[in-house]
Amino acid sequence: MRAVLLCILLAGLTGACACRTGGDRSKAAVQQAIEEHLKERPNVSFEKMTMEIGEVTFNGDSAEAMVKFRSKEAPGFAVGVLYKLRRVGDGWQVESTSSASMPGTSPHGNAATPIPSTTNPPDLGPQPSH
């Protein structure tokens, strides 16, 4: 009986330590990090868009989040962005962003919707002239 109680106690302590050192692996924590990142960008009008967090995947101390930004002024225009984040302390920090193709986004969204600055911008190549 004593051995069983000791095993339960050790399992509980191990789980508690894992949760404490693992940081917050939630969609809400990732969203908070992205919002903080956008608020630091002087060229982003955060109040003129809505942000929809899509799929978030966690892999150790890194995470990826698919995010759709939709213009409040022209809801038909949206752009998808892939965020790569890394864990810093108990939270997350944006490492880089890149354009992403998502259902419901416009391929011409770059001109209509503010796009957050990236630390690693993609090569978009020639753009359509229409």
N, C-alpha and C positions, 0 to 999 in steps of 0.2 A: 504494500500500500504506500509506503514511504517513497519507493522508487517511482511509482506512478505519479505521485504529487510532485516529485522533483522534476520529472520529465515535462509535466504540464507547466510548471513554473519556468523552466528553461525555454520551452517553446514560446511562452508568452513574452518573455524578455527578448528573445531573438526577434520575434515579430515586431515588438515595440521599437527596437533599435533599427530594424530595416525601414520602418515607416518614417522614423525621425531622420535618418540619413538619406532616404530616398527622395526627399523633397515632395512637392505637390505635383503629382502626375495627373492633373485634371485639365479638361478643356478650358475651364474657367481661369486657371493659372496661366495657361498659354495665351488666352485672350487678353488677360491683364498685361502681360509682357508686350504683346503686340500693340495694345493701346498706348502704353507708356512710350514705346518706340516711336509711334506716330506723333504723339504730342511733342516730342523733342525735335521733330522735323519742321522747320519754319515754312517750307513750301507746300505743306499738306494742310488742306482745309478739312480737318476731321469732322467739323460740325456740318459739312455739306454732303456727307455720305453715311450710309449705313454699312456696317461690317457684319458679315455672316460667317462664322467659323464653321467650316466643314469638317472633313476627316482630320483627326490628329493622331499621329503615330509616335510612340515613344520607343527609344532604343538606348538603354543605359542613360548616359548624361546628355543625350541629344533628342530632339523632337522635330517633327515636320508637321506643319499645319497648312491645309488648303483654306484660303480665305477669299470670299467674294465681296467686293466693294460695289455698292450700288449708289448711284447719284440720287440724292433727294430731290434735285431739281428736274431730273429726267430719269425716272425709275426704269425706263427701258434700257438704259445704258449701264453696263456692269463690266467689271474686269476681275479676273482671277489672279491671285498671287500665291505663290508657294513660299512659305516662311520656314527657314531653318533656324532652330533655336538650340541653345546649350544651357545646361543647368549652371546657375551661379548661386552658391549658397543654398537657400531654401526656395529660390524662385528660378525664373527662366529669363534669358536675354536673347534678343534677336541677333543672329550671326549674319544672315544674308537673306535676300529675297530674289525671286525671279518670277517672270510672267508665267501664268499657268492657264491652260485651256480647261474651262469648266463648263458644264451645262448651264445655259442661261446667261452666259457672258457674251458680249459683243466683240468681234475681232477688231472693231473700230473704237473700242472703249478707251484706248490710249488718248484720243483727242478730246473725249467728252468727260471723262472721269479722272480726278486727280489720282495719280499713282504715287505711292510712297517711294522715297529715294531708296536706292539699293546700295549695299556695300559691295555688291558683285553684279553689276548690271549685265543683262544678257545682250548679245549681239542680235539686234532685231533685223538687220539687213535692210534692203530697200523697202520703203513703205508705199502702199497704194496712194495714188494721187487723187482719188475721188472722195 
